[in-house]
Amino acid sequence: MLFWILVAVLTAVVAAVLLYPLLRGAKAAENIRAGEAAVYRDQLRELDRDLNGGLITPEEADYARAEIGRRLIAVSAGGPEEAPKPARHHRFTEAFVLLVLPLLGLCLYLTTGRPDLPSQPLEARLENPGNDMAVLIVKAERHLAESPDDGKGWDVLAPIYLRTMRVNDAQLAYRNAIRLLGPSPARLDGLAETLMAVSDGVVTEETRQVLEQSLTLEPDNPRARFYVALSMEQAGRRDEARQAFEALAKQSPADAPWLPLVNQHIAMNGSAPGGADQAPPGANQAAPGANLAAPGANQAAPGNPTQQDVAAAENMNAGDRQQMIRGMVASLDAKLSADPNNFEGWVRLVRSYAVLNDKDRAADALKRGLAAFPLPGEQGSQLLALARELGISTEGLAE
């Protein structure tokens, strides 16, 4: 009932807004001649004051009084043809506004709307959220606001926050779950991935400590072992990183979805995995939403993913894929900082940051690449052309 009352009120307001100009126009038309007559009478009184004050001669006053009187008589005795148009001139328009528009809106609502659907205030939706993820999150947050020591609630909410990239909320949720329920490999791995998301894919010292704690609980945890090996790679400890990745590859089943990425890191750190045709890292490898198997793509070209990479990326969720890629790009950045004489590496790094929509790091990589391959050399010119193609700022750089 409240809904229909609101509809009626809104309809009346709209009708009043539309009718006001019509009614006001009719009233103005009726009063226009009365206003003109009042003006002429004021002019006659002002004329008498000027004559009494000696501002004009009697002859001038008689002439002006005759002209004003003529106009006043014309206004007061106007013919029927000059009479204002009556308000009934707008009756059809007024009837259309008052009757047809509301009926048209009502028919449209009955055709396309759901008048039989019961109202669903927020409290009712929270009681029965269905598959609405946003309502489920609100419901969980309300529950945790009332019961902040519910560890299971934090444990359920933390990975949801991470999947929706609310990384600060995810970090708090994981820490609360660990504090209340105790550490577990799943919670520690989730916290580590959240910390990596905050640091743009870099395995910080805090993240490494969390991963090592996870490995004390589950020594064969492949995810934690991968990220620990990645931290060694990012720190420039290539031999240790290669050995860690090789150990993970030996432990992993032959059909493990992460094995192609592990083999790729083995190849990057100075050893070739048996029978694997791997490519250096690039942002195109598994960028979220990217078409990894686009027609016409040269899978063997540097920086492009192999078929194994495509299969591995398809088996990962968006969060895992994003973390893997940022880690690989950070690793490539570290390698180029140590050994800048790698033109293909700079091309891949600039393109990777651009695909990740990190234009600041892309511009920084471009400047460092041009320091290693300065203009107007051919390779420097190619880097500059690539930056312009990707929309990266080249201000201050000239061929």
Legacy VTK file of the C-alpha trace (Angstrom):
# vtk DataFile Version 3.0
C-alpha trace
ASCII
DATASET POLYDATA
POINTS 399 float
0.000 0.000 0.000
2.824 2.397 0.798
4.187 1.869 -2.715
0.912 2.924 -4.355
0.627 5.953 -2.081
4.111 7.058 -3.159
3.188 6.485 -6.810
0.046 8.615 -6.432
1.961 11.433 -4.722
4.691 11.437 -7.373
2.070 11.424 -10.148
0.292 14.422 -8.592
3.583 16.326 -8.246
4.531 15.699 -11.868
1.071 16.706 -13.065
1.238 19.933 -11.044
4.645 20.772 -12.500
3.346 20.235 -16.039
0.064 22.122 -15.520
1.495 25.169 -13.752
2.840 26.879 -16.920
-0.511 26.357 -18.675
-2.617 27.802 -15.845
-0.203 30.644 -15.253
-0.204 31.560 -18.941
-4.028 31.793 -19.040
-4.142 34.008 -15.973
-1.477 36.313 -17.403
-3.465 36.638 -20.647
-6.591 37.691 -18.707
-4.801 40.401 -16.696
-2.609 41.912 -19.401
-5.022 44.739 -20.364
-5.740 45.604 -16.732
-2.027 46.059 -16.255
-1.725 48.332 -19.286
-4.613 50.521 -18.068
-2.966 50.894 -14.650
0.243 52.053 -16.328
-1.556 54.729 -18.337
-3.377 56.018 -15.236
-0.023 56.336 -13.451
1.277 58.331 -16.420
-1.696 60.747 -16.162
-1.031 61.341 -12.465
2.669 61.875 -13.148
1.752 64.333 -15.913
-0.340 66.377 -13.447
2.600 66.493 -11.020
4.945 67.733 -13.726
2.466 70.454 -14.726
1.985 71.624 -11.130
5.763 71.664 -10.657
6.300 73.808 -13.738
8.330 71.186 -15.544
6.128 71.360 -18.654
3.871 74.000 -20.220
0.063 73.706 -20.238
0.111 73.164 -24.019
2.572 70.240 -23.668
0.498 68.814 -20.843
-2.711 68.957 -22.921
-1.012 67.248 -25.848
0.453 64.453 -23.659
-2.845 64.014 -21.755
-4.703 63.582 -25.052
-2.264 60.913 -26.281
-2.323 59.002 -22.976
-6.113 59.250 -22.824
-6.400 57.868 -26.352
-4.286 54.850 -25.419
-6.224 54.326 -22.172
-9.546 54.382 -24.027
-8.193 51.899 -26.607
-7.128 49.497 -23.868
-10.322 49.846 -21.849
-12.634 49.475 -24.835
-10.761 46.765 -26.732
-12.865 44.748 -29.234
-13.830 41.118 -28.775
-11.220 40.111 -31.263
-8.550 41.424 -28.909
-9.900 39.698 -25.799
-7.577 37.225 -24.098
-7.992 33.619 -25.021
-9.974 31.698 -22.414
-8.386 28.962 -20.354
-10.436 26.282 -22.131
-7.926 26.606 -24.996
-5.653 24.239 -22.971
-8.304 21.815 -21.789
-7.154 18.999 -24.063
-3.551 19.369 -22.872
-4.644 19.490 -19.246
-6.781 16.371 -19.683
-3.841 14.608 -21.327
-1.565 15.459 -18.402
-4.103 14.541 -15.737
-5.509 11.350 -17.263
-3.554 9.926 -20.168
-0.019 10.178 -18.747
-0.856 8.455 -15.406
-2.841 5.740 -17.222
0.014 5.231 -19.673
2.517 4.916 -16.828
0.262 2.490 -14.952
-0.198 0.267 -18.008
3.546 0.293 -18.656
4.249 -0.751 -15.063
1.615 -3.523 -15.126
3.143 -4.827 -18.375
6.838 -4.725 -17.496
6.849 -4.537 -13.692
6.058 -6.984 -10.910
3.173 -5.557 -8.845
2.697 -8.981 -7.244
6.278 -9.061 -5.908
6.388 -8.438 -2.145
8.617 -5.675 -0.834
12.134 -6.690 0.208
13.700 -4.290 2.695
17.348 -4.709 3.604
16.607 -6.762 6.700
14.549 -9.244 4.669
17.287 -9.552 2.046
19.850 -10.164 4.775
17.684 -12.942 6.168
17.449 -14.635 2.779
20.340 -13.378 0.597
20.228 -16.223 -1.943
23.227 -15.971 -4.291
23.720 -12.233 -3.878
27.402 -12.041 -2.904
27.205 -8.373 -1.868
24.344 -9.117 0.541
26.171 -12.180 1.879
29.221 -10.022 2.621
27.086 -7.353 4.346
25.394 -10.043 6.407
28.738 -11.513 7.467
30.128 -8.071 8.288
27.122 -7.266 10.463
27.505 -10.550 12.274
31.215 -9.953 12.887
30.538 -6.400 14.074
28.301 -7.904 16.767
30.541 -10.950 17.408
34.137 -9.931 16.595
35.507 -13.085 18.273
33.818 -15.431 15.797
36.902 -16.942 14.187
34.909 -19.047 11.726
33.219 -15.914 10.406
36.580 -14.242 9.749
37.838 -17.483 8.197
34.941 -17.555 5.732
35.072 -13.842 4.904
38.845 -13.534 4.372
39.111 -15.428 1.038
35.995 -13.627 -0.245
37.678 -10.310 0.435
40.793 -11.507 -1.373
38.835 -12.682 -4.435
37.100 -9.304 -4.655
40.505 -7.550 -4.247
39.581 -5.866 -0.959
43.103 -6.643 0.167
43.191 -4.481 3.294
39.988 -6.055 4.571
41.317 -9.492 3.603
44.521 -8.907 5.558
42.566 -7.960 8.690
40.237 -10.940 8.284
43.088 -13.436 7.871
44.921 -12.047 10.893
41.776 -12.269 13.014
41.101 -15.837 11.852
44.673 -16.867 12.688
44.484 -15.143 16.058
41.184 -16.770 17.018
41.430 -20.201 15.357
45.181 -20.645 15.214
47.477 -20.859 12.170
46.798 -23.334 9.386
48.413 -23.739 5.954
45.309 -22.408 4.196
45.049 -19.317 6.426
48.772 -18.582 6.300
48.892 -19.008 2.517
45.905 -16.698 2.180
47.572 -14.074 4.360
50.780 -14.380 2.321
48.919 -13.869 -0.947
47.133 -10.870 0.549
50.450 -9.324 1.609
51.785 -9.928 -1.905
48.729 -8.217 -3.382
49.408 -5.199 -1.160
53.063 -5.104 -2.285
52.260 -5.543 -6.012
53.495 -9.132 -6.222
56.722 -8.710 -4.263
57.450 -11.323 -1.584
58.420 -9.090 1.326
60.248 -10.246 4.437
56.980 -10.405 6.386
55.399 -12.478 3.618
58.365 -14.857 3.623
58.062 -15.360 7.393
54.361 -16.209 6.985
55.203 -18.714 4.214
57.923 -20.348 6.298
55.449 -20.711 9.152
53.069 -22.414 6.722
55.837 -24.798 5.654
56.509 -25.786 9.263
52.889 -26.952 9.431
52.864 -28.574 5.972
56.368 -29.064 4.538
55.047 -30.273 1.154
52.746 -27.274 0.642
53.341 -26.464 -3.074
51.936 -22.959 -2.944
54.105 -21.857 -0.050
57.174 -23.513 -1.583
56.557 -21.729 -4.874
56.358 -18.310 -3.233
59.439 -18.956 -1.091
61.369 -19.871 -4.259
59.961 -16.752 -5.913
61.275 -14.618 -3.050
64.768 -16.018 -3.667
64.433 -15.194 -7.361
63.314 -11.638 -6.638
66.245 -11.197 -4.262
68.671 -12.168 -7.040
69.637 -15.522 -5.467
69.192 -17.398 -8.732
70.987 -20.619 -7.805
68.973 -21.053 -4.618
65.779 -20.169 -6.472
66.500 -22.703 -9.216
67.174 -25.433 -6.687
63.953 -24.610 -4.838
61.915 -24.670 -8.049
63.555 -27.945 -9.133
62.716 -29.525 -5.788
59.111 -28.365 -6.174
58.955 -29.786 -9.706
60.200 -33.193 -8.494
57.616 -33.227 -5.727
54.705 -32.188 -7.992
52.527 -34.708 -9.869
53.011 -34.817 -13.638
49.581 -33.259 -14.241
49.870 -30.525 -11.593
48.450 -27.259 -12.997
51.317 -25.213 -11.541
54.093 -27.351 -13.050
54.462 -25.343 -16.313
55.053 -22.161 -14.322
57.564 -23.921 -12.095
59.424 -25.199 -15.184
59.406 -21.707 -16.609
61.083 -20.304 -13.495
63.640 -23.115 -13.622
64.483 -22.052 -17.170
64.635 -18.387 -16.170
67.135 -19.123 -13.442
69.655 -20.911 -15.619
68.484 -24.502 -16.169
66.273 -26.061 -18.803
63.423 -28.328 -17.691
63.249 -31.571 -19.555
61.386 -31.221 -22.842
59.708 -27.922 -21.970
59.726 -25.118 -24.494
59.392 -22.184 -22.138
59.380 -18.457 -22.772
60.592 -15.580 -20.596
57.954 -13.872 -18.487
55.708 -11.159 -19.818
52.539 -9.566 -18.703
50.658 -11.229 -21.541
51.198 -14.662 -20.017
48.136 -14.777 -17.865
46.882 -11.261 -17.490
43.375 -11.355 -16.053
40.869 -11.171 -18.869
43.509 -11.576 -21.581
42.883 -13.903 -24.512
45.840 -16.192 -24.074
45.092 -18.288 -27.130
44.246 -15.484 -29.539
44.227 -16.583 -33.186
47.431 -15.788 -34.964
49.525 -15.421 -31.796
53.042 -16.783 -32.067
53.286 -18.959 -28.963
57.023 -19.472 -29.341
57.871 -15.777 -29.605
59.689 -14.220 -26.637
57.276 -12.965 -24.025
54.287 -14.974 -25.310
52.841 -17.919 -23.325
53.299 -21.522 -24.360
50.366 -23.925 -24.591
51.353 -25.296 -21.181
51.207 -21.781 -19.712
47.754 -21.280 -21.187
46.508 -24.531 -19.660
48.013 -23.686 -16.282
46.537 -20.183 -16.252
43.082 -21.493 -17.155
43.117 -23.731 -14.088
43.877 -20.833 -11.732
41.509 -18.316 -10.253
41.987 -14.626 -10.978
43.752 -13.922 -7.688
46.329 -16.696 -8.146
46.920 -15.673 -11.736
47.453 -12.046 -10.780
49.923 -12.930 -8.047
51.901 -15.243 -10.351
52.164 -12.604 -13.026
53.165 -9.750 -10.758
55.787 -11.993 -9.215
57.188 -12.913 -12.629
57.267 -9.286 -13.759
58.995 -8.239 -10.524
61.520 -11.034 -11.068
62.220 -9.857 -14.610
62.645 -6.297 -13.297
65.203 -7.504 -10.741
67.132 -9.446 -13.411
67.298 -6.421 -15.697
68.489 -4.218 -12.835
71.359 -6.671 -12.295
72.038 -7.181 -16.022
70.607 -4.316 -18.112
72.170 -5.465 -21.419
69.095 -7.426 -22.469
67.053 -5.524 -25.054
64.287 -8.137 -25.362
63.951 -8.112 -21.586
63.353 -4.345 -21.511
60.750 -4.669 -24.265
58.927 -7.362 -22.289
59.167 -5.399 -19.033
57.758 -2.167 -20.507
54.941 -4.071 -22.199
54.223 -6.079 -19.036
53.805 -3.014 -16.844
51.608 -1.401 -19.509
49.331 -4.459 -19.667
49.122 -4.449 -15.856
48.042 -0.775 -16.174
51.016 0.359 -14.066
52.064 3.320 -16.214
54.447 4.768 -13.610
56.550 1.600 -13.470
56.310 1.288 -17.260
57.714 4.822 -17.662
60.480 4.038 -15.163
61.345 0.821 -17.028
61.436 2.798 -20.290
63.926 5.311 -18.857
66.159 2.539 -17.520
65.942 0.698 -20.839
66.928 3.851 -22.722
69.854 4.295 -20.322
71.083 0.848 -21.385
70.193 1.344 -25.076
70.345 5.121 -25.606
68.881 7.147 -28.450
69.304 7.623 -31.343
70.349 3.976 -31.606
68.038 1.520 -33.357
67.143 -0.372 -30.185
66.495 2.812 -28.233
64.260 4.049 -31.053
62.326 0.774 -30.913
61.770 1.187 -27.173
60.532 4.755 -27.690
58.165 3.637 -30.463
56.818 0.868 -28.225
56.153 3.364 -25.425
54.207 5.628 -27.764
52.201 2.676 -29.035
51.290 1.679 -25.463
50.385 5.228 -24.420
53.331 5.611 -22.022
54.556 9.149 -21.365
57.752 9.992 -23.285
58.028 13.547 -21.982
61.626 14.626 -21.759
62.779 11.861 -24.101
63.773 12.736 -27.668
65.257 10.850 -30.559
LINES 1 400
399 0 1 2 3 4 5 6 7 8 9 10 11 12 13 14 15 16 17 18 19 20 21 22 23 24 25 26 27 28 29 30 31 32 33 34 35 36 37 38 39 40 41 42 43 44 45 46 47 48 49 50 51 52 53 54 55 56 57 58 59 60 61 62 63 64 65 66 67 68 69 70 71 72 73 74 75 76 77 78 79 80 81 82 83 84 85 86 87 88 89 90 91 92 93 94 95 96 97 98 99 100 101 102 103 104 105 106 107 108 109 110 111 112 113 114 115 116 117 118 119 120 121 122 123 124 125 126 127 128 129 130 131 132 133 134 135 136 137 138 139 140 141 142 143 144 145 146 147 148 149 150 151 152 153 154 155 156 157 158 159 160 161 162 163 164 165 166 167 168 169 170 171 172 173 174 175 176 177 178 179 180 181 182 183 184 185 186 187 188 189 190 191 192 193 194 195 196 197 198 199 200 201 202 203 204 205 206 207 208 209 210 211 212 213 214 215 216 217 218 219 220 221 222 223 224 225 226 227 228 229 230 231 232 233 234 235 236 237 238 239 240 241 242 243 244 245 246 247 248 249 250 251 252 253 254 255 256 257 258 259 260 261 262 263 264 265 266 267 268 269 270 271 272 273 274 275 276 277 278 279 280 281 282 283 284 285 286 287 288 289 290 291 292 293 294 295 296 297 298 299 300 301 302 303 304 305 306 307 308 309 310 311 312 313 314 315 316 317 318 319 320 321 322 323 324 325 326 327 328 329 330 331 332 333 334 335 336 337 338 339 340 341 342 343 344 345 346 347 348 349 350 351 352 353 354 355 356 357 358 359 360 361 362 363 364 365 366 367 368 369 370 371 372 373 374 375 376 377 378 379 380 381 382 383 384 385 386 387 388 389 390 391 392 393 394 395 396 397 398
